[in-house]
Amino acid sequence: MVWDRQTKMEYEWKPDEQGLQQILQLLKESQSPDTTIQRTVQQKLEQLNQYPDFNNYLIFVLTKLKSEDEPTRSLSGLILKNNVKAHFQNFPNGVTDFIKSECLNNIGDSSPLIRATVGILITTIASKGELQNWPDLLPKLCSLLDSEDYNTCEGAFGALQKICEDSAEILDSDVLDRPLNIMIPKFLQFFKHSSPKIRSHAVACVNQFIISRTQALMLHIDSFIENLFALAGDEEPEVRKNVCRALVMLLEVRMDRLLPHMHNIVEYMLQRTQDQDENVALEACEFWLTLAEQPICKDVLVRHLPKLIPVLVNGMKYSDIDIILLKGDVEEDETIPDSEQDIRPRFHRSRTVAQQHDEDGIEEEDDDDDEIDDDDTISDWNLRKCSAAALDVLANVYRDELLPHILPLLKELLFHHEWVVKESGILVLGAIAEGCMQGMIPYLPELIPHLIQCLSDKKALVRSITCWTLSRYAHWVVSQPPDTYLKPLMTELLKRILDSNKRVQEAACSAFATLEEEACTELVPYLAYILDTLVFAFSKYQHKNLLILYDAIGTLADSVGHHLNKPEYIQMLMPPLIQKWNMLKDEDKDLFPLLECLSSVATALQSGFLPYCEPVYQRCVNLVQKTLAQAMLNNAQPDQYEAPDKDFMIVALDLLSGLAEGLGGNIEQLVARSNILTLMYQCMQDKMPEVRQSSFALLGDLTKACFQHVKPCIADFMPILGTNLNPEFISVCNNATWAIGEISIQMAITIGRLGYVCPQEVAPMLQQFIRPWCTSLRNIRDNEEKDSAFRGICTMISVNPSGVIQDFIFFCDAVASWINPKDDLRDMFCKVLQSWRL
């Protein structure tokens, strides 16, 4: 067919029949399951974008070609939506006007699918900044709400709901002359509409403006709340869901208005948390999570606890559909390879100097529970998880006062003959662990052995939840004599790491990592047994669990430290790690957890890592170099070169830090033979804070390990470190401060040593540096470097005693920082101090 590049665009635009058939053919082909056909169609569609009236054909198919089937018409609209997203600024005015008028004329199409597609198209155009350039859009949609025709009213409301979701901020600004002043009262009128779909749209529209405390809504807040209460018993689940969502948000922003009705609201939410529709129940369950964060929670809820706790506990059972989706009847699946979508994208956390492990807060528990229940076919957040999280936060509010309501239920659940009920009891026990720990202690001597037994339950889902719950009590287990609980727990958990069910393997690995953090060197006597298990798991695990295994090994290294540096342990652990390392390509994201793991192992093994360090070091430098080169290409020609994934560079910098920390002075040769300091100079100026954070950590570690290579670059590095002392990026600031401190200490040591070798030349300047020198050196442990530096300072004081007069107290303070100086150094101190007494 012939495309006319210069077609004059008019509203009366008519398609060329041949062109229309070609596009319909493409739309049909694009619904083919064959990916090759899909790819070809995609290329053809891209080519057609160069013709100005191509988009007219797409809107024509969507709105005018009623003879076509609905999926094809809708698809045409969705392709047009993608074109609007990508190329809207290039559409000729005539095409834009034609699309806009067709959208408004067809918002009331008799097909719900077509109405929804037109709504999506309208909001996409609106979000491209066109709300300003389409002044009649909002008035027109609002007037269509009053249409006698249901389809027109519903279509207009659907479009308005999408616009409220996508453009809430601009709707509440002066740019559009504050249309919400008219829209919100208008929406409130429809809360009592006879159609449930319309009522649902109306509540959903207003809900978009609660959290931002939009003034137009705050003016009508009492009317809004009154209307919500009127909808409380609505027969339509979607309306009930939106009512619950509104009340949850109002709890955060207008508690003052809810307080007088709080008793009734709590009673209502109790009912809704048990709603037959799980989406409504989930939305209502969020109420308890949000209420628990409010100071008034304790007083408001206390009399409702006898009803609320059983409701939450009941919500923690797997539903029948959950069990089907989780393949709860499949016990052995370890030989089935993971599909790629099973594996969540990982994000590397940059190295923070003296990084503390997060306390087990609610966020982390959610993560832990996600790890237990996560499955691609099940929503990450569901009623079970929300109920468990709510119980967790309430346990933190009420502490042991919650136990009288929980213990009778637990007794029944934990020993129940039905595995689903028993499993929920074990989850309950884990959920209250943090908040009710003190009150639970008397019961733990009986419960922990019971849980350790449950690790051998015949149901995989029981075994996996038991791993998690036991990890929540790991702190208590470790506080008891090791043979009582730690040893049996560790033995059973290690068996579960080698379970034949992948979900159990994953839960056991995560639980064992928590146990490692709590037990630390208590695990040293069992290291051979632990490593034996973890190394065997390498040969057994599928893709997803391998990534968790790396974490368990890294945490073990962090926990036992140098105790891992024994030839027999190194021989067990390093070959499988290096084998994986050699198998992975530079662009494989599985490198992230492996590099993190190796960083911990290198730090722990210290000199034991020497045989493996050269290829590891070189590859890390290459990863940094590659990423920087790719970033430069992308900056210069963004159309031709993709932006690199800087996580590769961050993880590589962190492993280099681990090597420097573990190998100390042994890394000197590797640094000498590489361009790492030049690369670090670039990394330290990167736009991404995490890159700067990791490069400053490496700078500090290299300063400690091989200062002679850092020294020539200090003049370049110090100004960059200074500009990063910005508390807005707290981790970057911390690492920059630490690096400056390490450089200062090394400079002080260098000054001291210089003074030892040539005191006559350096001593005259003593007064200029003695105070900062003393304050730097007082903070480091006794070691050879400190020894030589202090010998130098004592020698300089004997040459120039007057240089220390004003700051003598600082010298005394620095001397007092020594725990065990060598005898001849102690004599030097005595001489200096005695000369001052004379």
DOLO-266566 format. One record per residue (C-alpha): x, y, z; residue in three letters. Coordinates in steps of 0.05 Angstrom, whole numbers, plus 5000, padded with zeros to 4 digits. Example, Ala and Ser with C-alpha at 12.3 -4.5 7.8 and 13.67 -1.06 7.14 Angstrom:
BEGIN
524649105156Ala;527349795143Ser;
% end
This chain:
BEGIN
500050005000Met;502250724990Val;502751175051Trp;501851915040Asp;507052275082Arg;503752955070Gln;496452785082Thr;492753405108Lys;489553215174Met;482253375181Glu;476953135230Tyr;473352835171Glu;479352375161Trp;477851735123Lys;482351125122Pro;485250825059Asp;481850135054Glu;488349785035Gln;492050115093Gly;486549925141Leu;486849195120Gln;494449185129Gln;493849445200Ile;488148965217Leu;492548395191Gln;498248635237Leu;493548685297Leu;491247965285Lys;498347705277Glu;500648055341Ser;495747615381Gln;499647005358Ser;503246605412Pro;509246535366Asp;514747005391Thr;518047045322Thr;511547305291Ile;510747785350Gln;517748065338Arg;516448165264Thr;509848525279Val;513448965330Gln;518549175277Gln;513049335226Lys;509249745277Leu;515550135293Glu;516550275218Gln;509350515211Leu;510551035264Asn;514151465214Gln;507551595177Tyr;503652175207Pro;496751865199Asp;498551165225Phe;495751365293Asn;489251585259Asn;488350865235Tyr;489450605305Leu;484151065337Ile;479550915278Phe;479950155292Val;478850275366Leu;472850745362Thr;469550675294Lys;470649965269Leu;464949645308Lys;464849045260Ser;471548815288Glu;472248365349Asp;473348735415Glu;480348455432Pro;483048705365Thr;479849395374Arg;482549445445Ser;489549225423Leu;489449775371Ser;488050275427Gly;493649995470Leu;498650045414Ile;496350765405Leu;497350875480Lys;504550635474Asn;505651095415Asn;502851675456Val;507751505511Lys;513751465464Ala;512451965409His;506652425429Phe;510753065421Gln;511752885347Asn;504352785330Phe;501853315281Pro;496453765311Asn;491053475266Gly;492452765290Val;492452985363Thr;485853345355Asp;482752755318Phe;484852265373Ile;482352715429Lys;475452825397Ser;474652085381Glu;476351915454Cys;471152385482Leu;465852165431Asn;466951425448Asn;467851425523Ile;460851125528Gly;462050535480Asp;457349955495Ser;463249495508Ser;466449535578Pro;473249325547Leu;473049885495Ile;470750405547Arg;476550205592Ala;481550245534Thr;479050935515Val;479851135588Gly;486950895590Ile;488451275526Leu;485451915555Ile;489551885619Thr;495951725580Thr;494952355538Ile;493152745602Ala;499452505637Ser;503852745579Lys;502553455603Gly;496353515561Glu;491653685618Leu;493954405607Gln;493054345531Asn;486353995534Trp;482254495574Pro;475454195556Asp;477453485580Leu;475553535654Leu;469253955644Pro;466853495589Lys;468152855630Leu;464653165691Cys;458653365649Ser;458252655620Leu;457452395692Leu;450452675689Asp;448652295626Ser;442351875628Glu;446151335590Asp;449650855640Tyr;455350685592Asn;457051415582Thr;456951565657Cys;461050945674Glu;466151065618Gly;467051795640Ala;467951585712Phe;472951045693Gly;477051565655Ala;476552055713Leu;478851525762Gln;485051385720Lys;486552135714Ile;485852215790Cys;490651645800Glu;495851885749Asp;495452645756Ser;493252765828Ala;498653275841Glu;497153735782Ile;489653695795Leu;491054005863Asp;495254585837Ser;494155285811Asp;496455065741Val;489454825724Leu;485755335768Asp;484254805821Arg;478954375786Pro;478153945849Leu;473954485881Asn;468554285831Ile;470353545821Met;470453305893Ile;463353555912Pro;461153265845Lys;464152575862Phe;460852585931Leu;454052635898Gln;455151955865Phe;456451575930Phe;448951435930Lys;448351245856His;444150635841Ser;449750285802Ser;455049945846Pro;460450055792Lys;459050815793Ile;459150825870Arg;465750465869Ser;468850955818His;466351545860Ala;469651305925Val;476051105887Ala;476651805857Cys;476052155924Val;480851665957Asn;486451915913Gln;486452575951Phe;486352346024Ile;493752236038Ile;495852896007Ser;490553256051Arg;487953615990Thr;484454256012Gln;478354135968Ala;477253476004Leu;478753736074Met;473254256064Leu;468253696053His;471353196101Ile;465153116145Asp;460653006085Ser;465652496058Phe;465952106123Ile;458352116129Glu;457651846058Asn;462851306073Leu;458851066134Phe;452651046090Ala;456250556043Leu;458850116100Ala;454149536085Gly;454349606008Asp;452948945973Glu;458449075921Glu;465248815945Pro;469049345905Glu;465249895942Val;466649576010Arg;473949515991Lys;474350255973Asn;470750446037Val;475750046078Cys;481550356040Arg;478851056054Ala;478150926129Leu;485250646133Val;487951286100Met;483651746142Leu;486551406204Leu;493251696183Glu;491052396164Val;484452566199Arg;484352156263Met;480852746297Asp;474752646253Arg;474451886263Leu;475551876339Leu;468252026359Pro;466151416317His;472050966333Met;468250426371His;463550326311Asn;469250356261Ile;473049816298Val;466849376301Glu;465749496226Tyr;472949326209Met;472548696250Leu;466748466206Gln;470248676142Arg;476748316161Thr;472447686158Gln;469147896092Asp;467547336043Gln;471347725990Asp;478847656006Glu;480448325973Asn;475748686021Val;478448286080Ala;485648466061Leu;483949206054Glu;480449186123Ala;486248816154Cys;490849396136Glu;486849806186Phe;489949426245Trp;496949546218Leu;495750286210Thr;492150366277Leu;497950026313Ala;502450606291Glu;497851116324Gln;499151326397Pro;491851206415Ile;491950486392Cys;493150176461Lys;487050516493Asp;482450456433Val;483449716418Leu;484249426487Val;476949236497Arg;476548946427His;482548476434Leu;478347866454Pro;474747916387Lys;480448176344Leu;485947676361Ile;481947056340Pro;480047416275Val;487347556259Leu;489546856279Val;484146566234Asn;486546996176Gly;493446686183Met;491246006157Lys;492845826085Tyr;486445846043Ser;484945255997Asp;486745665936Ile;493445865969Asp;495145135978Ile;493544975906Ile;497645565880Leu;503445405927Leu;503244685904Lys;502344505977Gly;501343775959Asp;508143735924Val;513143485975Glu;519243345932Glu;521143845878Asp;528643935887Glu;530243655818Thr;525544125781Ile;529444715753Pro;527045405773Asp;523545825720Ser;526946505712Glu;520846885739Gln;521646495805Asp;527846905818Ile;526647605844Arg;531248165821Pro;536448295875Arg;539048975894Phe;545949025924His;546649435988Arg;553049845985Ser;558349736036Arg;557750176098Thr;563650216143Val;562249886211Ala;555549676182Gln;550949426236Gln;545948876221His;538849146221Asp;534948996284Glu;529248526269Asp;524049066255Gly;517248966222Ile;519949126153Glu;524948566158Glu;519748086185Glu;515348236125Asp;521248066082Asp;522447426120Asp;515247226114Asp;515347396040Asp;521246936032Glu;517146376064Ile;510746476025Asp;513246785962Asp;510946465898Asp;509946785831Asp;502746555827Thr;500846835894Ile;500447575908Ser;506447785951Asp;501648125999Trp;495547736020Asn;490847656079Leu;495347136113Arg;501447596111Lys;497448216130Cys;494247856189Ser;501147616212Ala;504148306205Ala;498348606243Ala;499148106300Leu;506648256301Asp;505649016308Val;500148916360Leu;504748456400Ala;509749036400Asn;504349516425Val;501349076480Tyr;507448646495Arg;505748096546Asp;498648376556Glu;496948026491Leu;498747336516Leu;492247186555Pro;488647256488His;493746856448Ile;496046286493Leu;489345906496Pro;488945936419Leu;496245726411Leu;495245106455Lys;489744876409Glu;493245056344Leu;500244806355Leu;498144086370Phe;492344056321His;491643436278His;490143836214Glu;496744076185Trp;493844736158Val;491544936228Val;498044706260Lys;501945096208Glu;498045736224Ser;499545636298Gly;507045606284Ile;506446256243Leu;502746576302Val;508346366349Leu;513446686302Gly;509347326294Ala;509047476369Ile;516347306381Ala;519048006383Glu;513448356421Gly;511947806472Cys;518847506481Met;519247636557Gln;512447326571Gly;514046726525Met;520546536560Ile;517246066612Pro;513945676555Tyr;520145626510Leu;523445026544Pro;517344626523Glu;515844976456Leu;522844986425Ile;523644216427Pro;516544156399His;518444626341Leu;524944256329Ile;520643626322Gln;516143996273Cys;522244096228Leu;521243356209Ser;513743426195Asp;511543056133Lys;508443696103Lys;513544156069Ala;509544786086Leu;509844606160Val;517344486157Arg;518545146121Ser;514545586169Ile;517745236228Thr;524645446202Cys;522346176203Trp;519146146272Thr;525245816303Leu;529646366273Ser;525346876311Arg;527246546377Tyr;534646446358Ala;536846986407His;533846606466Trp;536445926440Val;543546206438Val;542946486509Ser;541945776537Gln;547445246546Pro;549245016475Pro;547744276485Asp;540644426508Thr;537644746446Tyr;542945036400Leu;546044376381Lys;539544006367Pro;536744616330Leu;543044686288Met;543143946272Thr;535843946248Glu;536444596210Leu;542444326172Leu;538243716153Lys;532844186127Arg;538044566086Ile;538643906048Leu;531143796046Asp;528043505983Ser;523244105979Asn;525744765950Lys;521345205994Arg;524044856057Val;531244916032Gln;530145666024Glu;526945766092Ala;532245346126Ala;537945726093Cys;534946396114Ser;533646146185Ala;540745876190Phe;543546556169Ala;539646876227Thr;542246336275Leu;549346476251Glu;548647216266Glu;546147066336Glu;550946496353Ala;557346786323Cys;563346416351Thr;558945916388Glu;558745566321Leu;566345466317Val;566344756347Pro;561344536293Tyr;564644876233Leu;566744246197Ala;559643966201Tyr;556544626179Ile;561244716120Leu;560143996099Asp;552644126094Thr;553244806059Leu;558144546008Val;553843935994Phe;547944405982Ala;551944715924Phe;551144075884Ser;543843995904Lys;540744695896Tyr;537044985837Gln;538345695815His;534046105864Lys;536445755928Asn;543745795906Leu;543146545914Leu;540646455986Ile;546145956000Leu;551346475982Tyr;548246926036Asp;548546366088Ala;555946246072Ile;557546996074Gly;553947076141Thr;557746476169Leu;564246806149Ala;562147466182Asp;560047096245Ser;566046646258Val;571347096226Gly;578646856228His;576446176257His;574845996185Leu;582146076166Asn;584245346172Lys;587044946113Pro;581644396119Glu;575944906119Tyr;578945306062Ile;579644666022Gln;572344506032Met;569545196019Leu;573645535965Met;573545035906Pro;565845045898Pro;565645805905Leu;571245905854Ile;567945405807Gln;561545825808Lys;565646455801Trp;568946185738Asn;562345955708Met;558946635713Leu;559647155658Lys;561147885675Asp;554148105657Glu;550647565699Asp;546947865758Lys;548247235799Asp;555147545809Leu;552048025860Phe;550647515915Pro;556947125899Leu;561347745903Leu;558047945968Glu;559347255995Cys;566647255972Leu;567647936004Ser;565647656072Ser;569747016061Val;575947416040Ala;575447866102Thr;574747246147Ala;580146816115Leu;585347386115Gln;591947076090Ser;588146426076Gly;585046766015Phe;591846925984Leu;591946335935Pro;585346575905Tyr;586247325908Cys;589547505842Glu;584147285792Pro;578747535839Val;582148215846Tyr;583348275771Gln;576148115754Arg;573548625803Cys;577949165773Val;575548965703Asn;568249005725Leu;569349715751Val;573049905687Gln;567749605641Lys;562049955678Thr;565550635677Leu;567050555602Ala;559750375588Gln;557450975629Ala;561951445589Met;559251175523Leu;552151245548Asn;553351965570Asn;556352145502Ala;551251775459Gln;545151575500Pro;541251365437Asp;546550855416Gln;549150595482Tyr;545050325541Glu;546450575611Ala;550350055650Pro;547749705712Asp;552250035764Lys;550749495815Asp;556349095781Phe;561249645798Met;558649735869Ile;559248995885Val;566148965855Ala;568549565896Leu;565749225958Asp;569348575944Leu;575848965934Leu;574549276003Ser;573648576031Gly;580248365999Leu;583948976026Ala;581148856095Glu;582648106095Gly;589448116060Leu;592148756091Gly;599148906066Gly;598948286021Asn;594548675972Ile;600149165958Glu;602948805897Gln;596048745865Leu;594749485875Val;601549665847Ala;600149275783Arg;593249565770Ser;589950235755Asn;585050175812Ile;586650865842Leu;585151205775Thr;578550825771Leu;576851015843Met;578051745827Tyr;572451685775Gln;567951275821Cys;568651785877Met;565552305831Gln;559851865805Asp;552752155806Lys;550051535841Met;550951585917Pro;551850835926Glu;557850835879Val;561151405919Arg;559451045984Gln;563050405963Ser;569050775933Ser;570151155998Phe;569850496037Ala;575150205990Leu;579450835997Leu;579450756073Gly;581150016068Asp;586850136018Leu;589450706062Thr;590050196119Lys;592849636075Ala;597849996029Cys;598250736043Phe;604350825999Gln;599850755937His;594351215963Val;599251755986Lys;600852055917Pro;593352145903Cys;591452485968Ile;591553185939Ala;586352955887Asp;582152545936Phe;581453015995Met;577353565961Pro;572453035935Ile;571852736005Leu;570553426032Gly;564753565984Thr;561552906005Asn;560953086079Leu;553553196067Asn;548952876119Pro;543352856067Glu;546752216041Phe;548351936110Ile;552051306088Ser;556251676037Val;557852196090Cys;559751666141Asn;564451306093Asn;567651966070Ala;568852166143Thr;571851486158Trp;576451516098Ala;578852216119Ile;580151936188Gly;584251346161Glu;588351806116Ile;589552276175Ser;592051706219Ile;596751476164Gln;599252186154Met;600352246229Ala;604151586230Ile;608351826171Thr;610052486207Ile;611952086269Gly;616451626229Arg;619652206193Leu;621152526260Gly;624451876282Tyr;629051846222Val;630652596216Cys;628452946280Pro;632753566268Gln;628853726204Glu;621753586229Val;622053776304Ala;622054546291Pro;614954466263Met;612454066323Leu;607754616348Gln;604054636281Gln;601853906283Phe;602553626354Ile;595153716376Arg;591753386314Pro;597252866314Trp;595652656386Cys;588152656375Thr;588852216312Ser;593651706343Leu;590051636410Arg;584351256374Asn;588350686344Ile;590150026376Arg;597149836398Asp;601049606336Asn;607849676302Glu;605850296263Glu;603450646326Lys;609950436361Asp;614550746308Ser;610351386304Ala;610751496380Phe;618251366381Arg;618751926329Gly;614552416369Ile;618552286433Cys;625052396395Thr;622353056366Met;620053296436Ile;627153166463Ser;629853596406Val;624554146412Asn;621154116481Pro;618054806473Ser;614054566412Gly;609554156458Val;608554646515Ile;601654896496Gln;598954206479Asp;602353776530Phe;595753526559Ile;594053236489Phe;600752866489Phe;599152566558Cys;592352346532Asp;595452006472Ala;600551646515Val;594951406560Ala;591651066500Ser;597150536501Trp;595249886534Ile;601849526531Asn;607749916502Pro;614549576493Lys;619349696551Asp;624150156513Asp;618150576488Leu;615550616559Arg;622350886580Asp;621851416526Met;615051626553Phe;617751656624Cys;623652096602Lys;619052606568Val;614252626627Leu;619852686678Gln;623153256640Ser;616653636649Trp;616653526724Arg;623553836731Leu;
% end
